[in-house]
Amino acid sequence: MFVSENLSVNEKGHLTAGGVDTVELAKQYGTPLYVMDENLIRKHCASFKNSIDKYYDGKGLVCYASKAFCCKEMCRVMMSEGIGLDVVSIGELYTAKCAGADFEKICFHGNNKTDEELEFAVENNVGRIIVDNIFELERLNSIAEKKNVTANIMFRIKPGVDAHTHNFIRTGQIDSKFGFALETGEAFEAVKEAVSCSHIHLKGLHCHIGSQIFDIAPFEEAARVMLEFIAKIKKELDFEVDELNLGGGFGIMYTEDNDPVPYENYMEKVSEVVKSCCNQLNIKQPFILIEPGRSIAGPAGITLYTVGGVKHIPDIRTYVSIDGGMIDNPRYILYQSEYEALVANRAGEPRDTKVTIAGKCCESGDLIGEGMKLQKVEPGDVIAVCATGAYNYSMASNYNRIPRPPVVFIKDGQSRVVVKRETLEEIVANDI
């Protein structure tokens, strides 16, 4: 069993991704190497888009959370699938612009946007700027006034819902750096101020309760809380909120222990809450946005490495050293994130060896995982780490001045480079 549906084993006993031999990819492009299955990315996009069209009668928009994996080609794929973008920096905005993205379908997030970023967003007519705090609202109103335009915004709200996930990726509770709290009255006061701002149009509200969530109940509760707040705004301010962005955070399978809910089930169950609450509260059903990222990109990616050494420490552990590590996947050192891995050139053999996969950085904590089950492994073998399409390339660094790996897209048996391997010259390009 593999954690991603596009993985298999061919007649050579090699791991394939989307029907392409990963050992041959490693030979052709070198390692470390990020590999992304474009067909699987598009399948996930269609799943979300079709379900939001079905359960919200076409009155909704899927925006890909590009922080999961962002490059120009990924933006182009999203556009061709009718998917908008959720961005969190001027760099992601600029990437979207270079790819020719429709800025009306962009949601611009961030808890501390700079004036440069806000000005860039306003100048390029970003469809929705997700305002995180009252100081941002005031600065944005001033910027829009100077440019004699009206900025379309949504407020990020903390609904106070426990997402049952890692503390570092919980964002919906009151103790979070993101957004306005409901409990303190802060959110309501912000709405009052926004309604009175001369160059601000409050299009809607946004919430995001966390990441890698497997339960549907927290999403249902978040929708209920947000709709009750929309009803309060209508009743007390006579202002109707047009849009509700319910964020993302849908869990994926990293290991066989994970049991993600089919995406359509999320859409169906939450839509039932939205429709019933709108009827009970006597408010119009808002235009619904969602922001999946990991669930689109994560399962579609694998990372390939070459084994440089195998070090047995009797009665302690076996270290398998690879030519990458925390520079291309820092999630284990950050969150102790678990992965499935296998020896790509022996993928058909049993995984009966327990190892620690160690990276090449000068850090004891540079690991991909501990106690991982692999096939028998030797120097020169190719190791594939699965479900690395999200938060790997996007979090990669040049620690120890190691160049970042390339990204290869595979589609219909063919492969192409969409992000080039970084060169040594590029490592020193900005040095004076």
N, C-alpha and C positions, 0 to 999 in steps of 0.2 A: 504493500500500500504506500502511495506517495501522498504528500500533503497538498500537492497541486495537481489538478486534473490533466494538465498537459504533459506530465512527465511519464516516461515509459523506458523500457529496456529493449534494445534492438538485437539482431541475430549475433552481433559481436559481443554481446554482454555489456554494451556501453549504455550509459544514460542518454536518453534523448529528451529534448524539450521542443514541443511543437513539431515533433517528427525529425528534428535536426540532431545529429550526433554531437554531443557536447565535447567529446574528446577531440573531434576534428575541429571544433570551434576554438578550443584551447591551442591547438597546433597552428591554426590559421592566424589568430589574433594575439596570441600570447596570454599570459596570466599575470596578475589577477585580471579578471574579465567579468563585467556585468553583462548578463544576457536577459533580454526582455522579449516575451512572446506577444507580438502585436495583436494577433488574432484573439488571444485570451483577454488582453486589455479591452479590445473592442467588444468582446462578448459581455464583459462586466459592465461596460458603459451602456450597452443595449438593455441589460437586465434592469439597471436603475432607471433609465429613461422610460422604458416600457411600463414599469410598475408605477412610476409617478404619474405617467399619462393615464394609466388605467384607473388608479385609485383616487386621483384628484381631477379627473375629467379633463385632462390636458392643461390644467391651471397650475403649473408648477415648473420648476427649473432645477436640473441637476448641475451643480458646479463642482468640478474636480478640485480637490484640495491639493494644489500643486506643490506644497511643501513636502509631500510624500516622495515625489520624484518630478523634477522640473527640468525640461530642456525644450528647445524650439520644436523639435519633432513631436514631443509629447503634446505640446500645445496644439500643433496642427492636427494630430489624431483626435484630440478632444473636439476641436471645431468641426471636423468632418463627421463626428458622431452627434452633433447638436448639443454638446455639453459646454457649459460655461466654465469659468475658472474662479477659484478662491485663491487669492494671493496674499502674502504677508510682508512684502518688502518691495522697495523700488526695483531691486534686482529681478524679482519675479514679475513685476509689472513690465519692466523693460524687455524681459524675455518674451512675454506675451505680445508686446508691441512688435518686436522683431519678427515674430511668427505670424503677424497679421490678425491677431485675435480681435473679436468683437468686444470692445470695452464696455458696451452696454450689458454684457453678460458676465461682468467681473465683479466679484465681491472683494473689497480690499480690507483685510484685517490687520491687527497689530495693537499691542497694548501701549506702545510708545512711538507712534509715528512721528517722524521729523517734519519740520516745515517743508523741506525739500520734497519729501514723499507726498505730503498733502498737496503741494502745488502741482507736482507731476500728475497726481490723480485727477485734480480739478481740471488742469489744462487738457487732459486726454479724455475727459468726460466719462470717468469710471461710473458704472451703473449704480453701484451701492458702496459707499464708504461706511464700514462698520465702526462706529464711534465707540471708544472704550471707556472714556472718562470725560468729565465736564470740562477739563482744561483743553482737551482735544476739540470738543464742540466749539468752544470760544475761539480757538485759533483757526479752525476750519471756517467758521462764519466770517472771520476777518479776512481770510485769504479769498474766499468766494466774493466777498463784498468788493475787494480791491480789483478783482477780475470781472466784476459786474455779471456774475452768474449765480445760479442757485445749485448748491451741492445736494445730491440725493444721499440720504444716510439711513442706516439702521442702527439701533442701539444694541450693544452686546449686553445681555442680561444674565445674571447668575440665578438660575431657578431654584437652587438649594437642593438639588437631587443627587443622591449618592449613586455613582455609576458602577460601584463594585469593581474597581480596577486599580492599577498601581497608583500610589499617591502622586508620583511625578506626572501622571497623565490624566489626573482628575481635574476638571476645570469648572464644574458647575456648582460647587459648594461656595459658601460665603467667604471662606478663607482661600481666596484665589487671587492671583494678580490680574486676572481678566475680568472686565465688565463691571456692571452696576448691580448692586445688591437689591433684592426686593424687600427683604426683611426690615431694612433700616429706613425705607422710604426714599432712598437715594435714587432708585430707578424712576420713580414717579416724578420726583422733582426735576430730573433730567428731561423727561418728556415734556413737562410744563415749559421749561426753558427753550427746548427745541422748537416747540410750536410757536413761540414768540420771536424766534430768531428771523432776521430779515432775509438772509440768504441761505437758509436751510430748509430742505423739504424732508420731513420724516416719513420715509416710505414704509418702514416696518421695524420689527424687532428680531433679534437673533439670540440663539442660545446654543451652547455646545457643552455637553456634560462630561466628556472625556473620550478616551480612545481604547480600542481593543475591548469592546463591550460585547458580551455574548447574550445578555438578557434583553428581552423586549420591554419589560416593565419600566425600567428607568426612562426610556424614550417616551412611553405612553404618559408617564407622570410629568415629564418635562413639557410635553405638548399641553397637558391639562393646565399646568401652572401658568404657562405663557398665555393661553387663551383667556384664563381668568383675569390676567393682568390687562389684556386687550379690552375685555369687557369693562374693567374698572376705568380705563382711560376714556372709553366711549361715554360711560355714565357720568364721570366727574369733570371731564374736559370737553365733552361733545366733539371728540375727535376720533375718526375711524381709522384704525391701522390697516393698511392695504396688504402687507406682506408679513409672512412669518418664516424665518429661516431656522430650521431645526438642527442644523449642523450635521456632523458625521459621527465617526467613532465606531462603526460597525466592525466587529471582530473577524479575524481570518484564522485559518489553520496554520500555525507554525510547527506544531508537533501533533502526533496522533492523539494526544490528550485533549486537544482543543476541539470544541464541537460548535462551530458557528451556525447561526440560524440562517436559512436561505434569505437573501436580501429582500425578496418579494414579501416574505412574511413580516418583516419590519414595516414595509410600506403599507400593507393591508391593515395590520393591527393599529398602527398609529393613525392612519386615515380614518378608521372607525371612531377613534377618540376625538379627532378633529371635528368630524361631522356631527357627532352627538353633542359635543360641548358647544359648538356654534349654535345648534338648535336650542339647547337648554339656556344658554346665556343671551340669546337673541342678538347675535352679532353675525355679520356676513362672514362667509368662509374666506380666509385670506389666501392669497397666492402663496403657495408653499415652495420653499427652496430647501435642498439638502446638499451636503458637502462631503461626499465620500472621497477618500484619498487612498489610504492603505488598502481598502477593499477592492479598489480598481487596479492598483499597481502591484501590491504586495505579492499575491500568488503568482503573478506573471513573470517574476524575476528569479534568477538564480545567480550565484557568484561562483566562478571557477578559480581554483588555486592550484599551484604545483607544490607538491610536498618536497621540502629540502632535506629534512632529517626526521628520524624517529628515535626518541630517547626513552629508554625503559629505566625507571627507577623502581627496583624491586620492592614489592609490598607497599608501594605508595601510588604511583600512577605512570602512565605512558604519555609523553608529550609528542604530538605530531606537529612539526613546524611547517608553516605555509609561507608563501611569498606575499601575503597581505596581512590583514588583521584589523586592529582598531582604526587604522587610517581609512579603511574602506567600509568598515562596519563597527561603529562604536556602541552598538545597542547592548551588547553583553556587559561591557564595562559601565554603561550608564544605568541600565535597568535590570541586569541579569536576565536578559531576554533569551529564551530557549529557541533552538533551531534543530531541524533535522538535517543531517549531512550524510553523504555517502561517497565512496570511491567511484568516480564516474567511469573509469575503465574496468571496473569489476562490479558494476551495478547489479548484475544478476546473481551474485554470490551472497550468502547470508551475512548479515551484520552482527558478528559475534565477538567483536573486539571493542573493549571500552577504552576510550582515549580522551585526552584533553587536547583540543586544537589550539595551538599557540601561534600568535602573530609574530612578526619580525621586528616590532618596535622595541626600543630599549626601555621597556616597562614590564614589570612582573605581572601586572594585571591585564596585559594585552592578550586576551583570549577571545575565541569565538564561542567556546562552550566547554564545559567540564562533564565528565562521565557520559560522553556521547558515544553511541553505538556506530561503529564503522565496519566495513569489510576489512580483511587483512590489508594493511597499508604498508607501502615501501617508498623510499625516496624516488622521486620521478613520477609517482602516481598523480592523477588529477582528482582533486576533491571538489565536490559540488555542495554548496550550502544552499538550501532551498528557501523559497518564500522571502527573498531579499529585495524584491522590487520596490519596497517602500522604506524610506529613512535609512538607506545605505549610501547610494551615490549622493543624495542630498545632504547627508551629514558627514561626508568624507572630508579629510583634511590633509595637509602637507606636513603633519608631525614627522620629525626626523628628516624633513625635506625629501619625503618620498613622493614621487609623482602619482597623481590620481589615475585610476584605471579608466579605460574606455568603456562606452556603452554600445552594445550591439543589439539591434532589433532583428528578430527572426519572424518571417511571415511566409507561409506557403512553401516551406522547404528552403527558402533563401535567407541570406543574412546580409546586413549592411551596418556600417558604423554610423551612429547618430551623435555620439560625443567622442572626439578623438582622445587617444591616450595623451596625457600631459607629458611634455618633454622637459629635459633638464634645463634647457634655455628658458622655458616658461616659468620654472621654479624661481629663477633669479631675475626675471624680466623687470620687476618693480624695484629691485635693489638699486641704490645710488652708489 
